[in-house]
Amino acid sequence: MKIFRVEGTLVATARIGGLESHRLLVVQERSGGKQVAVDPVGCKPGDWVIACGSSAARDAAGSKEYPSDLTIVGIIDYWDDELEERAAVSARNGARSTGDDARR
Amino acid sequence: MNIHRVTRDLVATHRTPSLADKSLRVVEDHRGQLEVALDPVGAKPGDFVITIGTSAARYAAGDPRITTDLTIGGIIDHWSEERWRSTDSANPTL
């Protein structure tokens, strides 16, 4: 499952019948990339959420036939992105600095 | 399957019923990219773990009705930071 921040609701009035019954949200990855996710949970803009893909995305949206490849499955109670970044960096430096700062 | 390191526990009180009350962990790959994995084994922060992706993750969770696309399959006994990172280099030091 990946971590996203909810940007807002996406309105697409003309959509396939299979995509009805759930809201679509624009969600943003920590690296900045935007995707569209189905929201059966009920999120607000600004929420940090976890979303799953694969066949679990279809089932999480309500049925095996639901045509989703990204569905929100939960809202993270507490997430401070700057804090996570700093914690990850210090864990990495503390463990061993290999000099290859090739991450992202 | 992939190798991840557990970063911390993840609390998500408001979740879909299909995730039940399963434990979640934030895990990072060798490039520092964060993901969330379901944890049926009880891994602790700092543990190196094997993770199973796509639809196999649902069977790894012990019940295919659980909606996950990443599940921890086991805790690795011996693994080092150096060995982990060397997957990126052209000349791994194994």
N, CA and C atoms of all chains as a GROMACS GRO file, in nm:
protein
  594
    1MET      N    1   0.084  -0.120   0.000
    1MET     CA    2   0.000   0.000   0.000
    1MET      C    3   0.087   0.124   0.000
    2LYS      N    4   0.041   0.226  -0.066
    2LYS     CA    5   0.120   0.348  -0.076
    2LYS      C    6   0.055   0.461   0.004
    3ILE      N    7   0.139   0.557   0.039
    3ILE     CA    8   0.094   0.670   0.121
    3ILE      C    9   0.068   0.789   0.030
    4PHE      N   10  -0.049   0.849   0.045
    4PHE     CA   11  -0.086   0.965  -0.037
    4PHE      C   12  -0.146   1.074   0.051
    5ARG      N   13  -0.148   1.195  -0.003
    5ARG     CA   14  -0.220   1.305   0.060
    5ARG      C   15  -0.335   1.343  -0.032
    6VAL      N   16  -0.453   1.359   0.025
    6VAL     CA   17  -0.570   1.390  -0.055
    6VAL      C   18  -0.566   1.536  -0.097
    7GLU      N   19  -0.577   1.561  -0.227
    7GLU     CA   20  -0.577   1.697  -0.277
    7GLU      C   21  -0.720   1.750  -0.287
    8GLY      N   22  -0.811   1.670  -0.342
    8GLY     CA   23  -0.949   1.715  -0.352
    8GLY      C   24  -1.034   1.621  -0.435
    9THR      N   25  -1.161   1.657  -0.446
    9THR     CA   26  -1.254   1.574  -0.521
    9THR      C   27  -1.235   1.595  -0.670
   10LEU      N   28  -1.256   1.491  -0.747
   10LEU     CA   29  -1.247   1.501  -0.892
   10LEU      C   30  -1.387   1.479  -0.949
   11VAL      N   31  -1.433   1.576  -1.027
   11VAL     CA   32  -1.566   1.562  -1.087
   11VAL      C   33  -1.551   1.515  -1.231
   12ALA      N   34  -1.613   1.403  -1.262
   12ALA     CA   35  -1.614   1.351  -1.400
   12ALA      C   36  -1.754   1.299  -1.424
   13THR      N   37  -1.839   1.387  -1.472
   13THR     CA   38  -1.982   1.354  -1.482
   13THR      C   39  -2.005   1.239  -1.582
   14ALA      N   40  -1.943   1.251  -1.698
   14ALA     CA   41  -1.958   1.144  -1.796
   14ALA      C   42  -1.855   1.035  -1.767
   15ARG      N   43  -1.898   0.931  -1.700
   15ARG     CA   44  -1.805   0.822  -1.671
   15ARG      C   45  -1.874   0.688  -1.696
   16ILE      N   46  -1.795   0.584  -1.708
   16ILE     CA   47  -1.852   0.452  -1.734
   16ILE      C   48  -1.940   0.409  -1.616
   17GLY      N   49  -2.039   0.330  -1.646
   17GLY     CA   50  -2.135   0.287  -1.545
   17GLY      C   51  -2.069   0.220  -1.426
   18GLY      N   52  -1.964   0.145  -1.454
   18GLY     CA   53  -1.896   0.071  -1.348
   18GLY      C   54  -1.829   0.159  -1.245
   19LEU      N   55  -1.800   0.284  -1.281
   19LEU     CA   56  -1.730   0.374  -1.190
   19LEU      C   57  -1.826   0.457  -1.104
   20GLU      N   58  -1.955   0.432  -1.117
   20GLU     CA   59  -2.049   0.506  -1.034
   20GLU      C   60  -2.042   0.456  -0.890
   21SER      N   61  -2.112   0.524  -0.803
   21SER     CA   62  -2.131   0.482  -0.663
   21SER      C   63  -2.016   0.518  -0.569
   22HIS      N   64  -1.904   0.566  -0.621
   22HIS     CA   65  -1.800   0.613  -0.529
   22HIS      C   66  -1.741   0.745  -0.578
   23ARG      N   67  -1.694   0.825  -0.482
   23ARG     CA   68  -1.625   0.949  -0.517
   23ARG      C   69  -1.488   0.918  -0.575
   24LEU      N   70  -1.443   1.006  -0.663
   24LEU     CA   71  -1.305   0.997  -0.710
   24LEU      C   72  -1.227   1.113  -0.650
   25LEU      N   73  -1.106   1.084  -0.601
   25LEU     CA   74  -1.023   1.189  -0.542
   25LEU      C   75  -0.891   1.200  -0.617
   26VAL      N   76  -0.841   1.323  -0.626
   26VAL     CA   77  -0.704   1.342  -0.673
   26VAL      C   78  -0.614   1.327  -0.551
   27VAL      N   79  -0.519   1.236  -0.559
   27VAL     CA   80  -0.427   1.214  -0.447
   27VAL      C   81  -0.285   1.234  -0.495
   28GLN      N   82  -0.200   1.277  -0.401
   28GLN     CA   83  -0.063   1.310  -0.437
   28GLN      C   84   0.035   1.225  -0.358
   29GLU      N   85   0.130   1.166  -0.428
   29GLU     CA   86   0.233   1.087  -0.363
   29GLU      C   87   0.331   1.180  -0.292
   30ARG      N   88   0.411   1.126  -0.199
   30ARG     CA   89   0.508   1.209  -0.128
   30ARG      C   90   0.609   1.267  -0.225
   31SER      N   91   0.636   1.194  -0.333
   31SER     CA   92   0.731   1.244  -0.432
   31SER      C   93   0.668   1.347  -0.525
   32GLY      N   94   0.538   1.367  -0.516
   32GLY     CA   95   0.474   1.474  -0.593
   32GLY      C   96   0.381   1.428  -0.704
   33GLY      N   97   0.393   1.302  -0.746
   33GLY     CA   98   0.310   1.252  -0.855
   33GLY      C   99   0.164   1.243  -0.817
   34LYS      N  100   0.077   1.283  -0.910
   34LYS     CA  101  -0.067   1.281  -0.880
   34LYS      C  102  -0.135   1.162  -0.946
   35GLN      N  103  -0.230   1.104  -0.874
   35GLN     CA  104  -0.309   0.994  -0.929
   35GLN      C  105  -0.454   1.013  -0.886
   36VAL      N  106  -0.540   0.933  -0.944
   36VAL     CA  107  -0.682   0.938  -0.908
   36VAL      C  108  -0.716   0.809  -0.833
   37ALA      N  109  -0.782   0.824  -0.719
   37ALA     CA  110  -0.817   0.707  -0.637
   37ALA      C  111  -0.966   0.706  -0.607
   38VAL      N  112  -1.021   0.586  -0.595
   38VAL     CA  113  -1.160   0.568  -0.554
   38VAL      C  114  -1.165   0.578  -0.402
   39ASP      N  115  -1.266   0.648  -0.350
   39ASP     CA  116  -1.274   0.671  -0.205
   39ASP      C  117  -1.402   0.613  -0.143
   40PRO      N  118  -1.396   0.490  -0.094
   40PRO     CA  119  -1.512   0.434  -0.024
   40PRO      C  120  -1.510   0.469   0.125
   41VAL      N  121  -1.404   0.535   0.172
   41VAL     CA  122  -1.386   0.559   0.316
   41VAL      C  123  -1.447   0.692   0.359
   42GLY      N  124  -1.430   0.796   0.277
   42GLY     CA  125  -1.478   0.929   0.313
   42GLY      C  126  -1.368   1.016   0.368
   43CYS      N  127  -1.279   1.065   0.280
   43CYS     CA  128  -1.164   1.145   0.324
   43CYS      C  129  -1.189   1.292   0.298
   44LYS      N  130  -1.113   1.375   0.370
   44LYS     CA  131  -1.116   1.520   0.348
   44LYS      C  132  -0.988   1.561   0.278
   45PRO      N  133  -0.991   1.674   0.206
   45PRO     CA  134  -0.866   1.725   0.150
   45PRO      C  135  -0.764   1.748   0.260
   46GLY      N  136  -0.640   1.710   0.237
   46GLY     CA  137  -0.535   1.726   0.338
   46GLY      C  138  -0.509   1.600   0.418
   47ASP      N  139  -0.604   1.506   0.417
   47ASP     CA  140  -0.583   1.379   0.489
   47ASP      C  141  -0.467   1.302   0.428
   48TRP      N  142  -0.387   1.238   0.514
   48TRP     CA  143  -0.288   1.141   0.468
   48TRP      C  144  -0.355   1.005   0.470
   49VAL      N  145  -0.350   0.934   0.359
   49VAL     CA  146  -0.425   0.808   0.347
   49VAL      C  147  -0.334   0.696   0.296
   50ILE      N  148  -0.382   0.571   0.314
   50ILE     CA  149  -0.315   0.459   0.249
   50ILE      C  150  -0.409   0.406   0.141
   51ALA      N  151  -0.353   0.372   0.026
   51ALA     CA  152  -0.432   0.323  -0.086
   51ALA      C  153  -0.367   0.199  -0.142
   52CYS      N  154  -0.448   0.102  -0.182
   52CYS     CA  155  -0.391  -0.019  -0.237
   52CYS      C  156  -0.426  -0.035  -0.384
   53GLY      N  157  -0.344  -0.111  -0.453
   53GLY     CA  158  -0.364  -0.137  -0.595
   53GLY      C  159  -0.396  -0.283  -0.616
   54SER      N  160  -0.367  -0.332  -0.738
   54SER     CA  161  -0.384  -0.473  -0.769
   54SER      C  162  -0.530  -0.517  -0.754
   55SER      N  163  -0.554  -0.644  -0.733
   55SER     CA  164  -0.692  -0.693  -0.723
   55SER      C  165  -0.758  -0.644  -0.595
   56ALA      N  166  -0.677  -0.609  -0.496
   56ALA     CA  167  -0.732  -0.559  -0.370
   56ALA      C  168  -0.803  -0.426  -0.391
   57ALA      N  169  -0.759  -0.349  -0.493
   57ALA     CA  170  -0.823  -0.219  -0.520
   57ALA      C  171  -0.968  -0.240  -0.564
   58ARG      N  172  -0.990  -0.345  -0.642
   58ARG     CA  173  -1.126  -0.372  -0.690
   58ARG      C  174  -1.215  -0.418  -0.575
   59ASP      N  175  -1.165  -0.511  -0.497
   59ASP     CA  176  -1.244  -0.561  -0.384
   59ASP      C  177  -1.269  -0.453  -0.280
   60ALA      N  178  -1.169  -0.370  -0.253
   60ALA     CA  179  -1.184  -0.266  -0.151
   60ALA      C  180  -1.289  -0.163  -0.193
   61ALA      N  181  -1.311  -0.151  -0.325
   61ALA     CA  182  -1.412  -0.056  -0.374
   61ALA      C  183  -1.552  -0.116  -0.366
   62GLY      N  184  -1.563  -0.239  -0.326
   62GLY     CA  185  -1.696  -0.296  -0.303
   62GLY      C  186  -1.725  -0.426  -0.374
   63SER      N  187  -1.664  -0.448  -0.491
   63SER     CA  188  -1.689  -0.575  -0.559
   63SER      C  189  -1.573  -0.608  -0.651
   64LYS      N  190  -1.563  -0.734  -0.689
   64LYS     CA  191  -1.455  -0.779  -0.777
   64LYS      C  192  -1.463  -0.715  -0.915
   65GLU      N  193  -1.583  -0.666  -0.950
   65GLU     CA  194  -1.603  -0.611  -1.084
   65GLU      C  195  -1.574  -0.461  -1.089
   66TYR      N  196  -1.555  -0.398  -0.974
   66TYR     CA  197  -1.536  -0.253  -0.974
   66TYR      C  198  -1.404  -0.219  -1.045
   67PRO      N  199  -1.408  -0.134  -1.149
   67PRO     CA  200  -1.288  -0.111  -1.229
   67PRO      C  201  -1.192  -0.007  -1.169
   68SER      N  202  -1.138  -0.036  -1.053
   68SER     CA  203  -1.043   0.055  -0.990
   68SER      C  204  -0.906  -0.011  -0.979
   69ASP      N  205  -0.798   0.067  -1.002
   69ASP     CA  206  -0.665   0.014  -0.975
   69ASP      C  207  -0.596   0.092  -0.863
   70LEU      N  208  -0.672   0.179  -0.796
   70LEU     CA  209  -0.620   0.250  -0.679
   70LEU      C  210  -0.738   0.289  -0.590
   71THR      N  211  -0.746   0.226  -0.474
   71THR     CA  212  -0.858   0.250  -0.383
   71THR      C  213  -0.806   0.283  -0.244
   72ILE      N  214  -0.863   0.387  -0.184
   72ILE     CA  215  -0.823   0.427  -0.049
   72ILE      C  216  -0.880   0.326   0.051
   73VAL      N  217  -0.795   0.275   0.140
   73VAL     CA  218  -0.840   0.176   0.236
   73VAL      C  219  -0.832   0.224   0.381
   74GLY      N  220  -0.771   0.341   0.404
   74GLY     CA  221  -0.766   0.389   0.542
   74GLY      C  222  -0.706   0.527   0.552
   75ILE      N  223  -0.743   0.598   0.660
   75ILE     CA  224  -0.687   0.730   0.686
   75ILE      C  225  -0.585   0.717   0.798
   76ILE      N  226  -0.464   0.770   0.775
   76ILE     CA  227  -0.358   0.760   0.875
   76ILE      C  228  -0.388   0.858   0.989
   77ASP      N  229  -0.385   0.808   1.112
   77ASP     CA  230  -0.419   0.891   1.228
   77ASP      C  231  -0.323   1.008   1.243
   78TYR      N  232  -0.193   0.978   1.234
   78TYR     CA  233  -0.096   1.085   1.252
   78TYR      C  234   0.018   1.069   1.153
   79TRP      N  235   0.042   1.169   1.074
   79TRP     CA  236   0.152   1.165   0.978
   79TRP      C  237   0.206   1.306   0.962
   80ASP      N  238   0.332   1.325   0.998
   80ASP     CA  239   0.398   1.453   0.977
   80ASP      C  240   0.509   1.427   0.876
   81ASP      N  241   0.491   1.473   0.753
   81ASP     CA  242   0.582   1.434   0.646
   81ASP      C  243   0.725   1.478   0.671
   82GLU      N  244   0.743   1.601   0.724
   82GLU     CA  245   0.879   1.649   0.750
   82GLU      C  246   0.947   1.564   0.856
   83LEU      N  247   0.866   1.526   0.957
   83LEU     CA  248   0.918   1.444   1.066
   83LEU      C  249   0.960   1.308   1.012
   84GLU      N  250   0.878   1.247   0.925
   84GLU     CA  251   0.909   1.117   0.866
   84GLU      C  252   1.038   1.124   0.788
   85GLU      N  253   1.051   1.233   0.711
   85GLU     CA  254   1.169   1.250   0.626
   85GLU      C  255   1.294   1.256   0.713
   86ARG      N  256   1.285   1.336   0.820
   86ARG     CA  257   1.402   1.352   0.907
   86ARG      C  258   1.436   1.221   0.978
   87ALA      N  259   1.331   1.149   1.023
   87ALA     CA  260   1.352   1.023   1.094
   87ALA      C  261   1.419   0.922   1.001
   88ALA      N  262   1.374   0.920   0.876
   88ALA     CA  263   1.429   0.825   0.778
   88ALA      C  264   1.576   0.857   0.750
   89VAL      N  265   1.604   0.987   0.735
   89VAL     CA  266   1.741   1.028   0.704
   89VAL      C  267   1.835   0.996   0.820
   90SER      N  268   1.789   1.024   0.943
   90SER     CA  269   1.877   1.000   1.058
   90SER      C  270   1.897   0.850   1.080
   91ALA      N  271   1.793   0.770   1.051
   91ALA     CA  272   1.807   0.624   1.063
   91ALA      C  273   1.910   0.574   0.963
   92ARG      N  274   1.908   0.634   0.846
   92ARG     CA  275   1.999   0.593   0.740
   92ARG      C  276   2.143   0.632   0.774
   93ASN      N  277   2.160   0.755   0.821
   93ASN     CA  278   2.294   0.801   0.856
   93ASN      C  279   2.348   0.727   0.976
   94GLY      N  280   2.259   0.702   1.072
   94GLY     CA  281   2.300   0.631   1.192
   94GLY      C  282   2.343   0.489   1.161
   95ALA      N  283   2.272   0.426   1.066
   95ALA     CA  284   2.302   0.287   1.032
   95ALA      C  285   2.438   0.277   0.963
   96ARG      N  286   2.456   0.359   0.859
   96ARG     CA  287   2.584   0.361   0.790
   96ARG      C  288   2.571   0.455   0.670
   97SER      N  289   2.664   0.550   0.662
   97SER     CA  290   2.658   0.640   0.548
   97SER      C  291   2.746   0.585   0.437
   98THR      N  292   2.683   0.541   0.328
   98THR     CA  293   2.757   0.479   0.218
   98THR      C  294   2.795   0.580   0.112
   99GLY      N  295   2.746   0.704   0.128
   99GLY     CA  296   2.784   0.807   0.034
   99GLY      C  297   2.698   0.811  -0.091
  100ASP      N  298   2.616   0.706  -0.114
  100ASP     CA  299   2.531   0.708  -0.233
  100ASP      C  300   2.396   0.769  -0.195
  101ASP      N  301   2.383   0.896  -0.225
  101ASP     CA  302   2.259   0.964  -0.188
  101ASP      C  303   2.165   0.962  -0.310
  102ALA      N  304   2.141   0.842  -0.359
  102ALA     CA  305   2.068   0.828  -0.485
  102ALA      C  306   1.917   0.815  -0.464
  103ARG      N  307   1.876   0.827  -0.338
  103ARG     CA  308   1.732   0.806  -0.315
  103ARG      C  309   1.652   0.927  -0.364
  104ARG      N  310   1.556   0.900  -0.450
  104ARG     CA  311   1.468   0.998  -0.513
  104ARG      C  312   1.543   1.114  -0.573
  105MET      N  313   0.895  -1.130  -0.459
  105MET     CA  314   0.912  -1.084  -0.321
  105MET      C  315   1.026  -0.984  -0.313
  106ASN      N  316   1.019  -0.898  -0.215
  106ASN     CA  317   1.116  -0.791  -0.201
  106ASN      C  318   1.166  -0.782  -0.057
  107ILE      N  319   1.277  -0.711  -0.041
  107ILE     CA  320   1.330  -0.690   0.094
  107ILE      C  321   1.302  -0.546   0.136
  108HIS      N  322   1.238  -0.532   0.250
  108HIS     CA  323   1.208  -0.400   0.305
  108HIS      C  324   1.259  -0.394   0.448
  109ARG      N  325   1.274  -0.271   0.498
  109ARG     CA  326   1.305  -0.252   0.639
  109ARG      C  327   1.188  -0.182   0.705
  110VAL      N  328   1.148  -0.232   0.821
  110VAL     CA  329   1.035  -0.173   0.893
  110VAL      C  330   1.078  -0.040   0.954
  111THR      N  331   1.002   0.065   0.927
  111THR     CA  332   1.032   0.198   0.980
  111THR      C  333   0.957   0.221   1.111
  112ARG      N  334   0.827   0.195   1.108
  112ARG     CA  335   0.747   0.215   1.230
  112ARG      C  336   0.610   0.153   1.215
  113ASP      N  337   0.533   0.154   1.324
  113ASP     CA  338   0.393   0.111   1.319
  113ASP      C  339   0.311   0.218   1.250
  114LEU      N  340   0.198   0.180   1.193
  114LEU     CA  341   0.110   0.279   1.134
  114LEU      C  342  -0.030   0.264   1.195
  115VAL      N  343  -0.082   0.373   1.248
  115VAL     CA  344  -0.216   0.370   1.305
  115VAL      C  345  -0.313   0.433   1.208
  116ALA      N  346  -0.414   0.359   1.168
  116ALA     CA  347  -0.520   0.410   1.082
  116ALA      C  348  -0.652   0.360   1.137
  117THR      N  349  -0.709   0.438   1.229
  117THR     CA  350  -0.831   0.395   1.297
  117THR      C  351  -0.948   0.386   1.200
  118HIS      N  352  -0.957   0.487   1.114
  118HIS     CA  353  -1.067   0.493   1.018
  118HIS      C  354  -1.024   0.418   0.891
  119ARG      N  355  -1.073   0.296   0.874
  119ARG     CA  356  -1.028   0.213   0.761
  119ARG      C  357  -1.144   0.132   0.706
  120THR      N  358  -1.123   0.072   0.587
  120THR     CA  359  -1.231  -0.008   0.529
  120THR      C  360  -1.246  -0.138   0.609
  121PRO      N  361  -1.368  -0.192   0.614
  121PRO     CA  362  -1.390  -0.316   0.688
  121PRO      C  363  -1.306  -0.432   0.633
  122SER      N  364  -1.269  -0.423   0.505
  122SER     CA  365  -1.195  -0.534   0.445
  122SER      C  366  -1.049  -0.539   0.491
  123LEU      N  367  -1.005  -0.436   0.566
  123LEU     CA  368  -0.870  -0.443   0.625
  123LEU      C  369  -0.876  -0.499   0.766
  124ALA      N  370  -0.998  -0.520   0.814
  124ALA     CA  371  -1.021  -0.574   0.949
  124ALA      C  372  -0.935  -0.501   1.053
  125ASP      N  373  -0.882  -0.576   1.150
  125ASP     CA  374  -0.800  -0.510   1.253
  125ASP      C  375  -0.653  -0.547   1.237
  126LYS      N  376  -0.613  -0.572   1.111
  126LYS     CA  377  -0.476  -0.617   1.085
  126LYS      C  378  -0.374  -0.507   1.115
  127SER      N  379  -0.258  -0.550   1.164
  127SER     CA  380  -0.149  -0.455   1.194
  127SER      C  381  -0.087  -0.405   1.065
  128LEU      N  382  -0.053  -0.276   1.065
  128LEU     CA  383   0.012  -0.217   0.950
  128LEU      C  384   0.148  -0.161   0.992
  129ARG      N  385   0.245  -0.168   0.901
  129ARG     CA  386   0.378  -0.114   0.927
  129ARG      C  387   0.419  -0.026   0.808
  130VAL      N  388   0.489   0.083   0.840
  130VAL     CA  389   0.554   0.160   0.735
  130VAL      C  390   0.686   0.089   0.706
  131VAL      N  391   0.712   0.059   0.579
  131VAL     CA  392   0.838  -0.006   0.542
  131VAL      C  393   0.907   0.077   0.435
  132GLU      N  394   1.040   0.066   0.428
  132GLU     CA  395   1.113   0.137   0.322
  132GLU      C  396   1.195   0.038   0.242
  133ASP      N  397   1.211   0.069   0.112
  133ASP     CA  398   1.296  -0.018   0.029
  133ASP      C  399   1.439   0.035   0.031
  134HIS      N  400   1.527  -0.027  -0.048
  134HIS     CA  401   1.669   0.011  -0.040
  134HIS      C  402   1.695   0.151  -0.093
  135ARG      N  403   1.595   0.210  -0.161
  135ARG     CA  404   1.614   0.347  -0.208
  135ARG      C  405   1.548   0.449  -0.115
  136GLY      N  406   1.491   0.399  -0.005
  136GLY     CA  407   1.430   0.490   0.092
  136GLY      C  408   1.286   0.524   0.061
  137GLN      N  409   1.228   0.459  -0.039
  137GLN     CA  410   1.089   0.482  -0.076
  137GLN      C  411   0.997   0.415   0.027
  138LEU      N  412   0.902   0.491   0.081
  138LEU     CA  413   0.816   0.436   0.185
  138LEU      C  414   0.691   0.371   0.127
  139GLU      N  415   0.649   0.261   0.188
  139GLU     CA  416   0.522   0.197   0.155
  139GLU      C  417   0.460   0.145   0.284
  140VAL      N  418   0.338   0.098   0.275
  140VAL     CA  419   0.270   0.042   0.392
  140VAL      C  420   0.243  -0.105   0.366
  141ALA      N  421   0.279  -0.190   0.460
  141ALA     CA  422   0.257  -0.333   0.446
  141ALA      C  423   0.176  -0.387   0.561
  142LEU      N  424   0.095  -0.487   0.532
  142LEU     CA  425   0.020  -0.557   0.636
  142LEU      C  426   0.116  -0.655   0.704
  143ASP      N  427   0.106  -0.668   0.834
  143ASP     CA  428   0.205  -0.746   0.908
  143ASP      C  429   0.142  -0.857   0.991
  144PRO      N  430   0.140  -0.981   0.939
  144PRO     CA  431   0.084  -1.092   1.018
  144PRO      C  432   0.188  -1.158   1.108
  145VAL      N  433   0.318  -1.116   1.100
  145VAL     CA  434   0.422  -1.186   1.176
  145VAL      C  435   0.468  -1.111   1.300
  146GLY      N  436   0.443  -0.980   1.307
  146GLY     CA  437   0.485  -0.903   1.425
  146GLY      C  438   0.627  -0.853   1.414
  147ALA      N  439   0.659  -0.782   1.306
  147ALA     CA  440   0.793  -0.727   1.288
  147ALA      C  441   0.808  -0.597   1.366
  148LYS      N  442   0.932  -0.571   1.411
  148LYS     CA  443   0.960  -0.450   1.488
  148LYS      C  444   1.036  -0.350   1.401
  149PRO      N  445   1.031  -0.220   1.438
  149PRO     CA  446   1.109  -0.121   1.364
  149PRO      C  447   1.256  -0.161   1.358
  150GLY      N  448   1.316  -0.151   1.238
  150GLY     CA  449   1.455  -0.190   1.220
  150GLY      C  450   1.471  -0.329   1.160
  151ASP      N  451   1.368  -0.413   1.171
  151ASP     CA  452   1.376  -0.549   1.115
  151ASP      C  453   1.379  -0.544   0.962
  152PHE      N  454   1.463  -0.628   0.904
  152PHE     CA  455   1.457  -0.650   0.759
  152PHE      C  456   1.356  -0.762   0.733
  153VAL      N  457   1.265  -0.739   0.640
  153VAL     CA  458   1.157  -0.836   0.617
  153VAL      C  459   1.143  -0.868   0.469
  154ILE      N  460   1.082  -0.983   0.442
  154ILE     CA  461   1.044  -1.020   0.305
  154ILE      C  462   0.902  -0.972   0.284
  155THR      N  463   0.876  -0.904   0.174
  155THR     CA  464   0.740  -0.859   0.147
  155THR      C  465   0.688  -0.922   0.018
  156ILE      N  466   0.559  -0.951   0.019
  156ILE     CA  467   0.492  -1.014  -0.094
  156ILE      C  468   0.393  -0.914  -0.152
  157GLY      N  469   0.398  -0.897  -0.285
  157GLY     CA  470   0.314  -0.796  -0.347
  157GLY      C  471   0.199  -0.853  -0.428
  158THR      N  472   0.131  -0.766  -0.498
  158THR     CA  473   0.014  -0.792  -0.585
  158THR      C  474  -0.089  -0.883  -0.516
  159SER      N  475  -0.158  -0.965  -0.594
  159SER     CA  476  -0.270  -1.040  -0.534
  159SER      C  477  -0.222  -1.150  -0.440
  160ALA      N  478  -0.096  -1.191  -0.455
  160ALA     CA  479  -0.041  -1.291  -0.362
  160ALA      C  480  -0.038  -1.238  -0.219
  161ALA      N  481  -0.033  -1.104  -0.207
  161ALA     CA  482  -0.029  -1.042  -0.075
  161ALA      C  483  -0.154  -1.077   0.006
  162ARG      N  484  -0.264  -1.096  -0.065
  162ARG     CA  485  -0.391  -1.124   0.004
  162ARG      C  486  -0.390  -1.264   0.063
  163TYR      N  487  -0.329  -1.359  -0.009
  163TYR     CA  488  -0.318  -1.495   0.044
  163TYR      C  489  -0.215  -1.499   0.156
  164ALA      N  490  -0.109  -1.417   0.142
  164ALA     CA  491  -0.007  -1.411   0.246
  164ALA      C  492  -0.066  -1.355   0.376
  165ALA      N  493  -0.171  -1.276   0.363
  165ALA     CA  494  -0.234  -1.217   0.481
  165ALA      C  495  -0.316  -1.320   0.558
  166GLY      N  496  -0.331  -1.438   0.499
  166GLY     CA  497  -0.401  -1.546   0.568
  166GLY      C  498  -0.548  -1.557   0.533
  167ASP      N  499  -0.598  -1.461   0.458
  167ASP     CA  500  -0.738  -1.460   0.419
  167ASP      C  501  -0.751  -1.377   0.292
  168PRO      N  502  -0.787  -1.438   0.179
  168PRO     CA  503  -0.791  -1.363   0.052
  168PRO      C  504  -0.896  -1.253   0.047
  169ARG      N  505  -0.980  -1.245   0.149
  169ARG     CA  506  -1.079  -1.135   0.149
  169ARG      C  507  -1.018  -1.005   0.199
  170ILE      N  508  -0.901  -1.013   0.263
  170ILE     CA  509  -0.830  -0.893   0.310
  170ILE      C  510  -0.778  -0.815   0.190
  171THR      N  511  -0.806  -0.686   0.186
  171THR     CA  512  -0.763  -0.606   0.071
  171THR      C  513  -0.628  -0.540   0.099
  172THR      N  514  -0.521  -0.612   0.064
  172THR     CA  515  -0.386  -0.558   0.075
  172THR      C  516  -0.311  -0.589  -0.053
  173ASP      N  517  -0.214  -0.504  -0.090
  173ASP     CA  518  -0.128  -0.536  -0.203
  173ASP      C  519   0.018  -0.547  -0.160
  174LEU      N  520   0.042  -0.550  -0.028
  174LEU     CA  521   0.178  -0.570   0.024
  174LEU      C  522   0.168  -0.631   0.163
  175THR      N  523   0.225  -0.752   0.179
  175THR     CA  524   0.217  -0.822   0.307
  175THR      C  525   0.356  -0.871   0.346
  176ILE      N  526   0.389  -0.857   0.474
  176ILE     CA  527   0.517  -0.907   0.524
  176ILE      C  528   0.508  -1.059   0.535
  177GLY      N  529   0.604  -1.129   0.472
  177GLY     CA  530   0.601  -1.275   0.470
  177GLY      C  531   0.695  -1.338   0.570
  178GLY      N  532   0.792  -1.261   0.621
  178GLY     CA  533   0.886  -1.317   0.717
  178GLY      C  534   0.991  -1.216   0.757
  179ILE      N  535   1.053  -1.240   0.871
  179ILE     CA  536   1.160  -1.153   0.919
  179ILE      C  537   1.293  -1.221   0.885
  180ILE      N  538   1.382  -1.146   0.821
  180ILE     CA  539   1.511  -1.202   0.778
  180ILE      C  540   1.606  -1.209   0.898
  181ASP      N  541   1.666  -1.326   0.919
  181ASP     CA  542   1.754  -1.345   1.033
  181ASP      C  543   1.881  -1.261   1.023
  182HIS      N  544   1.947  -1.272   0.909
  182HIS     CA  545   2.075  -1.202   0.894
  182HIS      C  546   2.075  -1.122   0.764
  183TRP      N  547   2.083  -0.994   0.777
  183TRP     CA  548   2.089  -0.908   0.660
  183TRP      C  549   2.156  -0.779   0.701
  184SER      N  550   2.237  -0.722   0.611
  184SER     CA  551   2.307  -0.599   0.647
  184SER      C  552   2.268  -0.486   0.555
  185GLU      N  553   2.283  -0.368   0.609
  185GLU     CA  554   2.258  -0.245   0.535
  185GLU      C  555   2.339  -0.244   0.405
  186GLU      N  556   2.466  -0.285   0.416
  186GLU     CA  557   2.558  -0.281   0.303
  186GLU      C  558   2.511  -0.374   0.190
  187ARG      N  559   2.470  -0.493   0.230
  187ARG     CA  560   2.426  -0.593   0.134
  187ARG      C  561   2.297  -0.547   0.065
  188TRP      N  562   2.215  -0.477   0.141
  188TRP     CA  563   2.087  -0.426   0.092
  188TRP      C  564   2.109  -0.322  -0.016
  189ARG      N  565   2.199  -0.227   0.014
  189ARG     CA  566   2.225  -0.117  -0.077
  189ARG      C  567   2.299  -0.162  -0.202
  190SER      N  568   2.375  -0.270  -0.191
  190SER     CA  569   2.460  -0.312  -0.302
  190SER      C  570   2.376  -0.361  -0.422
  191THR      N  571   2.246  -0.380  -0.404
  191THR     CA  572   2.161  -0.420  -0.517
  191THR      C  573   2.156  -0.309  -0.620
  192ASP      N  574   2.189  -0.186  -0.577
  192ASP     CA  575   2.186  -0.072  -0.668
  192ASP      C  576   2.312  -0.062  -0.753
  193SER      N  577   2.424  -0.110  -0.697
  193SER     CA  578   2.552  -0.089  -0.764
  193SER      C  579   2.576  -0.196  -0.871
  194ALA      N  580   2.667  -0.165  -0.964
  194ALA     CA  581   2.695  -0.257  -1.073
  194ALA      C  582   2.777  -0.376  -1.024
  195ASN      N  583   2.848  -0.357  -0.913
  195ASN     CA  584   2.937  -0.461  -0.864
  195ASN      C  585   2.903  -0.497  -0.719
  196PRO      N  586   2.800  -0.581  -0.699
  196PRO     CA  587   2.758  -0.611  -0.562
  196PRO      C  588   2.866  -0.683  -0.484
  197THR      N  589   2.878  -0.648  -0.357
  197THR     CA  590   2.984  -0.705  -0.272
  197THR      C  591   2.930  -0.820  -0.190
  198LEU      N  592   2.880  -0.924  -0.257
  198LEU     CA  593   2.822  -1.037  -0.184
  198LEU      C  594   2.926  -1.146  -0.164
   0.00000   0.00000   0.00000
